[in-house]
Amino acid sequence: MQIASLTPSSNVVGASSLTLTVSFVIVSPFKTGYEIQMIVPAWNPNPAAVNPPHMITVATPVCAGVTNIVASPTCTYD
């Protein structure tokens, strides 16, 4: 990976209804079967929480502006 960036639509911690744009530029060809994984930690407003909530609550990622990739990418959230 040559360049990677995360761009939130707001810098307010804990704000809702925001978007996060993930951008990257790769150096070598991206072949079928390759993956890029982004791990987002749980948001923990309460340090005593046993199961803190996920930071991403609406799991509808969209792949856009994709070029120079052998196969059509899929964007998923798990």
SEZA-461008 format. One record per atom (N, C-alpha, C): residue in three letters; x, y, z. Coordinates in pm, whole numbers, plus 50000, padded with zeros to 5 digits. Layout:
ALAXYZ ...
% end
This chain:
MET500854988450000 MET500005000050000 MET500905012350000 GLN500575021649915 GLN501395033749903 GLN500795045249983 ILE499495047049975 ILE498825058050045 ILE497525052550106 ALA497225056550228 ALA495955052950291 ALA495475065050371 SER494155067250369 SER493625078350448 SER492205075150494 LEU491845080650608 LEU490495079950664 LEU490005094250677 THR488835097050620 THR488305110550625 THR486885110250681 PRO486695114350807 PRO485345114750864 PRO484605127350819 SER483265126550817 SER482495138450781 SER482415148250898 SER482885144151016 SER482945152851133 SER484055147951224 ASN484625156851301 ASN485645152951398 ASN485105152451540 VAL483785152451556 VAL483155152051688 VAL483065137551733 VAL483735134051842 VAL483725120451895 VAL482315116951942 GLY481825105351898 GLY480505100551940 GLY479345106351862 ALA479615114951764 ALA478525120651683 ALA477865109551601 SER476625111751563 SER475905101651486 SER475615106451345 SER475185097251261 SER474805100151122 SER475965106051041 LEU477145100451060 LEU478325105250989 LEU478765094950886 THR479645099250799 THR480245089950703 THR481765089950724 LEU482365078950685 LEU483815077550691 LEU484275073050554 THR485125080950490 THR485665077450359 THR487035071350380 VAL487215059250328 VAL488495052250336 VAL489075052150195 SER490265057550180 SER490915058350049 SER492285051850057 PHE492675045449949 PHE494005039749945 PHE494495038649802 VAL495815038549789 VAL496485036649660 VAL497455025049680 ILE497365015149592 ILE498255003549604 ILE499405004749506 VAL500504998049536 VAL501694998549452 VAL501664987349348 SER501364975249391 SER501344963649302 SER499914960749257 PRO499754953249148 PRO498394949749102 PRO497624942549212 PHE496364945649221 PHE495464939749320 PHE494744928249251 LYS495094915849285 LYS494584904149215 LYS493314898749279 THR492584890649203 THR491384884149253 THR491724876249379 GLY490904877549482 GLY491114870349607 GLY491864878349712 TYR492474889349675 TYR493164897649772 TYR492134904949858 GLU492534908549978 GLU491654915850069 GLU492384927450133 ILE491644937750160 ILE492114948450247 ILE491114948850361 GLN491604947350482 GLN490734947350599 GLN491024959650684 MET489964965850729 MET490084977150819 MET489404973250950 ILE490144973151057 ILE489604969251187 ILE489314981851267 VAL488054983351304 VAL487614995151380 VAL487334990651523 PRO487994996651621 PRO487754992551760 PRO486364996751806 ALA485894990151910 ALA484604993851969 ALA484735007552033 TRP483655015252028 TRP483625028252092 TRP483235025852237 ASN484035030552329 ASN483805027452468 ASN483665040152551 PRO482445045852556 PRO482245057852637 PRO482265054752787 ASN482135041852822 ASN482095037752961 ASN483165027052983 PRO484285030353047 PRO485365020553065 PRO484935007853139 ALA483835008353212 ALA483364996553286 ALA482454987753199 ALA482164991853078 ALA481274984152990 ALA481884970652956 VAL481064960252965 VAL481524946752932 VAL481544944852781 ASN480504949252712 ASN480414948252567 ASN480184962152509 PRO481244969952489 PRO481044983452436 PRO480474983052295 PRO479704993052255 PRO479074993052124 PRO480084994952010 HIS479724990051893 HIS480564992251775 HIS480475006751733 MET481565011851677 MET481575025651629 MET480745026951502 ILE480695016351423 ILE479905016451300 ILE478605009151329 THR477495016051317 THR476205009951350 THR475345007251228 VAL475625013551116 VAL474885011050992 VAL475885004850896 ALA475674992250866 ALA476654984850787 ALA476274984450639 THR476404995750571 THR476104996250428 THR477265002750353 PRO478444996350354 PRO479595002350285 PRO479395002550134 VAL480005012050070 VAL479905013649924 VAL481315014949867 CYS481595007149763 CYS482865008549691 CYS482635018449577 ALA483435028949571 ALA483255039049467 ALA484615043849419 GLY484675048149295 GLY485915053549241 GLY487015043249228 VAL486625030649199 VAL487585019749192 VAL488185019049051 THR489505018849043 THR490185017548913 THR491365008048926 ASN491775002348816 ASN492964993648807 ASN492914981548899 ILE491744975448912 ILE491604963348992 ILE491084952448898 VAL491684940548906 VAL491344929548816 VAL489874925548827 ALA489364924148948 ALA487984919848969 ALA487184931149036 SER485874930449022 SER485024940349088 SER485094938049239 PRO485374948249316 PRO485494946349460 PRO484134945549527 THR484124939349643 THR482944939449727 THR483334946249857 CYS482444953949911 CYS482674960850037 CYS481664955450137 THR482164949750246 THR481284943950345 THR481694948850484 TYR480784947250576 TYR481044950650717 TYR480614938850800 ASP481474934350888 ASP481164922550970 ASP481394926051115 
% end
